[in-house]
Amino acid sequence: MATHEQYVIDEAGKRTAVLVPLQEWERIQAALEELADIRAYDEAKRHPSDPVPFEQAMAEIESNTGE
């Protein structure tokens, strides 16, 4: 993924921040979200569990959200 970043520098010439075009930032955010999903999937696969019937899962979710 190519980026076109610009750096903000302080009086000493030290880089203190980065500016990226909004469209590139949105692509970076989407890639990070996808990576988080992949990591969550990999973690779930490391700890296999028994399947839960859909109705039971929904009942548990609703009881945890107070609905």
Rosetta constraint file for C-alpha pairs under 8 A:
AtomPair CA 3 CA 20 HARMONIC 7.40 0.50
AtomPair CA 3 CA 24 HARMONIC 6.72 0.50
AtomPair CA 4 CA 20 HARMONIC 6.26 0.50
AtomPair CA 4 CA 21 HARMONIC 7.16 0.50
AtomPair CA 5 CA 18 HARMONIC 6.44 0.50
AtomPair CA 5 CA 19 HARMONIC 5.52 0.50
AtomPair CA 5 CA 20 HARMONIC 4.61 0.50
AtomPair CA 5 CA 21 HARMONIC 7.31 0.50
AtomPair CA 6 CA 18 HARMONIC 5.70 0.50
AtomPair CA 6 CA 19 HARMONIC 5.00 0.50
AtomPair CA 6 CA 20 HARMONIC 6.45 0.50
AtomPair CA 7 CA 15 HARMONIC 6.18 0.50
AtomPair CA 7 CA 16 HARMONIC 7.35 0.50
AtomPair CA 7 CA 17 HARMONIC 5.81 0.50
AtomPair CA 7 CA 18 HARMONIC 4.58 0.50
AtomPair CA 7 CA 19 HARMONIC 6.10 0.50
AtomPair CA 8 CA 15 HARMONIC 5.75 0.50
AtomPair CA 8 CA 16 HARMONIC 5.65 0.50
AtomPair CA 8 CA 17 HARMONIC 5.00 0.50
AtomPair CA 8 CA 18 HARMONIC 5.99 0.50
AtomPair CA 8 CA 19 HARMONIC 7.41 0.50
AtomPair CA 9 CA 13 HARMONIC 5.27 0.50
AtomPair CA 9 CA 14 HARMONIC 5.18 0.50
AtomPair CA 9 CA 15 HARMONIC 4.34 0.50
AtomPair CA 9 CA 16 HARMONIC 5.39 0.50
AtomPair CA 9 CA 17 HARMONIC 7.11 0.50
AtomPair CA 10 CA 14 HARMONIC 5.46 0.50
AtomPair CA 10 CA 15 HARMONIC 6.58 0.50
AtomPair CA 10 CA 16 HARMONIC 6.53 0.50
AtomPair CA 20 CA 24 HARMONIC 6.48 0.50
AtomPair CA 20 CA 25 HARMONIC 6.22 0.50
AtomPair CA 21 CA 25 HARMONIC 6.30 0.50
AtomPair CA 22 CA 26 HARMONIC 6.17 0.50
AtomPair CA 23 CA 27 HARMONIC 6.43 0.50
AtomPair CA 24 CA 28 HARMONIC 6.22 0.50
AtomPair CA 25 CA 29 HARMONIC 6.12 0.50
AtomPair CA 26 CA 30 HARMONIC 6.15 0.50
AtomPair CA 27 CA 31 HARMONIC 6.16 0.50
AtomPair CA 28 CA 32 HARMONIC 6.18 0.50
AtomPair CA 29 CA 33 HARMONIC 6.20 0.50
AtomPair CA 30 CA 34 HARMONIC 6.19 0.50
AtomPair CA 31 CA 35 HARMONIC 6.14 0.50
AtomPair CA 32 CA 36 HARMONIC 6.18 0.50
AtomPair CA 33 CA 37 HARMONIC 6.27 0.50
AtomPair CA 34 CA 38 HARMONIC 6.24 0.50
AtomPair CA 35 CA 39 HARMONIC 6.17 0.50
AtomPair CA 36 CA 40 HARMONIC 6.13 0.50
AtomPair CA 37 CA 41 HARMONIC 6.14 0.50
AtomPair CA 38 CA 42 HARMONIC 6.12 0.50
AtomPair CA 39 CA 43 HARMONIC 6.08 0.50
AtomPair CA 40 CA 44 HARMONIC 6.13 0.50
AtomPair CA 41 CA 45 HARMONIC 6.20 0.50
AtomPair CA 42 CA 46 HARMONIC 6.45 0.50
AtomPair CA 43 CA 47 HARMONIC 6.84 0.50
AtomPair CA 44 CA 48 HARMONIC 6.61 0.50
AtomPair CA 52 CA 56 HARMONIC 6.59 0.50
AtomPair CA 52 CA 57 HARMONIC 6.26 0.50
AtomPair CA 53 CA 57 HARMONIC 6.28 0.50
AtomPair CA 54 CA 58 HARMONIC 6.16 0.50
AtomPair CA 55 CA 59 HARMONIC 6.14 0.50
AtomPair CA 56 CA 60 HARMONIC 6.19 0.50
AtomPair CA 57 CA 61 HARMONIC 6.18 0.50
AtomPair CA 58 CA 62 HARMONIC 6.06 0.50
AtomPair CA 59 CA 63 HARMONIC 6.10 0.50
AtomPair CA 60 CA 64 HARMONIC 6.21 0.50
AtomPair CA 61 CA 65 HARMONIC 6.33 0.50
AtomPair CA 62 CA 66 HARMONIC 6.12 0.50
AtomPair CA 62 CA 67 HARMONIC 5.24 0.50
AtomPair CA 63 CA 67 HARMONIC 6.33 0.50
